[in-house]
Structures are given as structure tokens and as C-alpha cells.
Amino acid sequence: MKIPVLQGIIKRRVLLNYRAAPEVIRKILPSGFRPKLHRGRAVAGICLIRLEQIRPQFAPGFVGVSSENAAHRIAVEWTDESGQIKEGVFIPRRDTDSLINQLAGGRLFSSEHHKAEFDIEEDEDEINFRMRSADSQTEVSFKGKRSEDFPVDSIFSDLREASLFFEKGSLGYSPDKTGKKLDAISLEINDWRVRSFETEFVRSSFYQNETIFPAGSIEFDHALLMQNIAHRWLGERGRETDQENLRKKGRRDPI
């Protein structure tokens, strides 16, 4: 089923970004994908996003819904049928506090969404964030503040270079509920704007799981913040995949 065009407002979007050993990332990707590298490192992370006024295209804003959402994502490349190199993100898991997103995953919204609780305290400068999935498989927390400074130890030279890298990853593939197909959706933002976000701490049950990421194979790199940006979600052509391959790559395993 083709996902309808949706529009709304990104009220708040925090991208927690990690640098990782490419050989470790390759093990958790479905066949056909390879890590997109930056200065020899794979790039993975978590998109934590508050969406507001989400509704079908051309519908008035007052009919829209709001939700808190989390998407674990990995920057990837692949070669299409014509031999061209494409890029986007592979999203092994999505979590949400929206019942609509949970029930309509794969129809109105792309792929399966897991139920989660979000506890967020924020003001004009700081954000204190905690998320835990109902199945206890996913936990994410961080505390940070808006900043004018980009981390000097990042694999990206500055904010502009990081912004360009993530702007190109607008097409995302996620496993559907059957595990036989990857749903695809693209994020369209005409006014792309990010700023630096300084973190006091970041915790992720997935990226700190040493059975998946051995000690020293992954490090937190930096965080980015987006606020109050109009956007659209466009359904794209999905990809068939091997169910057993997805299971081995973490489709049914704890994240």
C-alpha cells in the first residue's frame, strides 16, 4: 500500500550521532546496503522528533495530530538497478507515544512503530529527555542545551559539513511487520536548518550494547537540533528483502 503524502511541523528534532567501525555496522544491515562512510567511519544515531499538525496533504492544520517519536538510524548507500549510487538511512526500529502511529504503521505511517513512554522537560535553552519502550527493549536518555559551538573532536569539521551530510539522508528504509519488505519514506524539508546542541550526557541501550557493538567500536560524535520547520513525508517504492536476513540483522532481536 502506498503511504499518502503527509505534512506538518517539526516542533523539535534532536539528532544524536555516533561514529562507528564500518565492519560492525555492516553486520546489522540488510543485504544490498553498505555503510555510508565519513572520514573512514560509519555514521549511526537516533532521531528524536516531536511532530505536530501531522495530517494528509492539503488538510487544515487543526485536524492534525501530534506525537513524540524515536528512530534508530544508520547512514547507508546502495547501488540501484542502473548502477547509480544512492544514499539514505536504514531504520531498524521506530518507537512512538502515538496510538495512531502504532495502529497505522505501514498504512498511514511508514513501517512498524513500537509503543513507548517519553518523559521530556524543556525550556528555551535546555532539553532533558528520557524514553523507554513498552517492551523494555529500547531506552534512550540525554540532557543538553543549545549551543553556538560545534565539537572539535567530531569527525565532521564543522556544523556546515555535518548539516550537508544529514540533509542528504532524507530517504529512509524500515522493516515492515512481516519482515519480508522494507517500507520507504522520504522527508522533504524546503527550509533545512540545524544548529549545534551540546550534550551533558547521552545514553542508548542499543549503541551501548557490547554484544552488538564491542568496546571501542562506537563513540558518540555530536548532536544537532532542528526546531519549528514545515515538512512533508512522501511514501516511496519499498524494497523486497529476505526475512531470515532481517531477523539475523536485528529485526526481531532487542535493540
C-alpha positions in Angstrom: 0.0 0.0 0.0 1.4 3.4 -1.0 1.7 5.7 2.0 -0.1 9.0 1.5 1.7 12.4 1.5 1.6 13.8 5.0 2.5 17.3 6.1 3.1 19.0 9.4 5.6 20.8 11.7 8.8 19.5 13.2 8.4 21.2 16.5 11.7 19.7 17.8 14.2 17.3 16.3 17.3 16.2 18.0 19.8 14.0 16.1 22.2 12.1 18.4 25.0 11.0 16.1 27.7 8.3 16.6 30.8 7.3 14.7 31.4 3.6 14.4 33.6 0.9 12.9 32.3 0.1 9.4 32.8 -3.7 9.9 30.5 -3.7 12.9 27.8 -1.7 11.2 27.9 -4.0 8.1 26.8 -6.9 10.3 23.5 -5.2 11.2 22.5 -4.0 7.7 20.2 -5.9 5.4 21.7 -7.2 2.2 22.0 -4.5 -0.5 23.1 -1.8 1.9 26.5 -0.7 2.9 27.6 1.9 5.5 28.0 5.5 4.2 31.4 6.5 5.5 32.8 9.8 6.6 36.5 10.0 7.1 36.6 6.3 7.3 33.9 5.9 9.9 30.3 4.7 9.6 27.7 7.1 11.0 24.7 5.9 13.1 22.4 7.6 15.5 18.9 8.3 16.9 16.4 10.8 15.6 14.2 12.0 18.4 11.4 14.1 16.9 8.3 15.8 18.1 5.8 16.2 15.2 2.8 18.5 15.3 -0.2 19.1 13.0 0.5 15.9 11.0 -2.3 15.3 8.5 -2.8 14.4 4.9 -1.6 16.9 2.3 -4.0 19.9 1.9 -5.9 19.1 5.0 -6.2 22.1 7.5 -3.8 22.2 10.4 -6.4 21.8 13.1 -7.2 18.2 12.1 -3.6 17.2 12.5 -2.1 15.0 15.3 1.0 15.4 17.5 3.4 12.7 18.7 6.8 12.0 20.1 8.9 9.6 18.1 12.3 7.9 18.1 14.1 6.3 15.1 17.4 4.4 15.4 19.1 5.1 12.0 22.2 4.2 10.1 23.6 6.2 7.2 23.7 3.9 4.2 24.5 3.7 0.5 23.4 1.2 -2.2 23.7 0.8 -5.9 20.4 0.9 -7.9 19.5 -1.1 -11.0 21.1 1.5 -13.3 24.4 1.3 -11.4 24.0 4.7 -9.7 25.0 5.1 -6.1 22.1 6.2 -3.9 22.1 7.2 -0.2 19.7 7.4 2.7 19.2 5.7 6.1 18.3 2.3 7.3 16.0 2.5 10.3 15.9 -0.9 12.2 13.4 0.4 14.8 10.8 3.1 15.4 9.2 4.0 18.7 6.3 6.4 19.4 3.8 7.5 22.0 1.1 7.8 19.4 -1.6 5.1 19.3 -2.4 6.2 15.7 1.2 5.7 14.6 1.2 2.2 16.3 -2.0 1.1 14.7 -1.5 2.7 11.3 2.2 1.7 10.8 2.7 0.6 7.2 -0.5 2.2 6.0 -0.7 5.8 7.1 2.8 5.9 8.5 5.8 4.1 7.3 6.7 0.7 8.9 6.1 -0.7 12.3 6.0 1.6 15.3 6.6 0.3 18.9 4.8 1.8 21.9 7.0 3.9 24.2 6.8 6.4 27.0 8.5 9.7 26.7 9.4 12.0 29.6 10.7 15.4 28.4 11.5 18.6 30.3 12.5 21.5 28.1 12.7 25.3 28.0 14.1 27.8 25.6 17.7 26.6 26.3 17.8 23.1 27.7 16.2 19.7 27.0 16.1 16.7 29.4 14.9 13.7 27.6 14.0 10.1 28.6 12.3 7.4 26.5 11.6 3.8 27.4 9.7 1.3 25.1 6.8 -0.7 26.5 8.6 -3.9 25.6 11.6 -2.8 27.6 13.9 -3.3 24.6 14.8 0.3 23.9 15.9 3.1 26.2 17.3 6.5 25.3 18.1 9.5 27.5 20.1 12.7 27.2 20.4 16.1 28.6 21.7 19.1 26.7 21.4 22.7 25.6 21.5 24.8 22.5 25.0 25.9 21.6 26.9 28.0 19.1 30.0 25.7 19.3 30.5 22.5 17.3 32.5 19.8 19.0 36.2 19.9 18.0 36.6 16.2 18.3 33.8 15.3 15.8 34.7 13.5 12.6 32.9 16.4 10.9 35.0 19.6 10.5 32.2 22.0 11.4 28.4 22.4 11.6 28.0 23.1 7.9 29.7 19.8 6.9 27.6 17.8 9.3 24.4 19.6 8.1 25.1 18.6 4.5 25.8 15.0 5.4 22.4 14.5 7.2 20.4 16.6 4.8 21.3 14.1 2.0 19.9 11.2 4.1 16.3 12.1 3.5 15.2 8.6 2.3 14.6 6.0 5.0 14.0 2.3 4.8 12.4 0.4 7.7 11.3 -3.2 8.1 7.6 -3.8 7.8 5.7 -6.0 10.2 6.2 -9.2 8.1 9.9 -8.8 7.8 9.6 -9.5 4.1 9.8 -5.9 2.9 11.4 -2.6 3.7 9.0 0.3 3.7 10.4 3.5 2.3 9.6 7.1 3.1 11.3 10.4 2.3 11.4 13.6 4.4 11.0 16.8 2.4 12.2 20.0 4.0 12.5 23.1 1.9 14.0 25.2 4.7 16.6 22.9 6.1 18.1 24.5 9.3 20.2 22.8 12.0 22.2 24.1 14.9 24.7 22.7 17.3 23.4 21.0 20.5 25.8 20.5 23.4 25.1 17.3 25.4 25.8 16.8 29.1 25.2 13.1 28.8 23.8 10.6 26.2 22.7 7.0 27.0 21.4 4.5 24.5 20.6 0.8 25.3 21.3 -0.1 21.7 24.6 1.7 21.0 25.9 0.7 24.5 25.1 -2.9 23.9 28.5 -4.6 23.7 27.1 -7.8 22.2 26.3 -5.7 19.1 28.9 -3.0 19.4 32.1 -4.3 21.1 34.0 -2.0 23.3 35.8 0.7 21.3 33.8 0.1 18.1 31.4 3.1 18.5 31.6 6.5 20.1 29.2 9.4 20.5 30.2 12.1 18.0 27.8 15.1 18.2 24.2 16.2 18.4 22.1 18.5 16.2 18.9 20.4 16.8 16.1 21.4 14.5 13.0 23.4 15.5 9.8 24.7 14.1 10.2 23.6 10.5 7.5 22.8 8.0 7.9 19.4 6.3 6.3 16.7 4.2 6.5 12.8 4.4 6.4 11.1 0.9 5.9 7.4 0.5 8.4 5.8 -1.8 8.8 2.4 -3.5 9.9 -0.2 -0.9 12.4 -3.0 -1.3 11.8 -6.7 -1.0 14.2 -8.4 1.4 14.9 -11.7 2.9 13.0 -12.4 6.1 15.8 -14.6 7.6 18.3 -12.0 6.7 16.4 -9.2 8.5 15.9 -11.5 11.6 19.7 -12.1 11.8 20.3 -8.3 11.4 18.3 -7.5 14.4 14.7 -7.3 13.0 13.3 -9.4 15.8 16.1 -9.1 18.3 16.2 -6.5 21.1 17.5 -3.1 20.1 
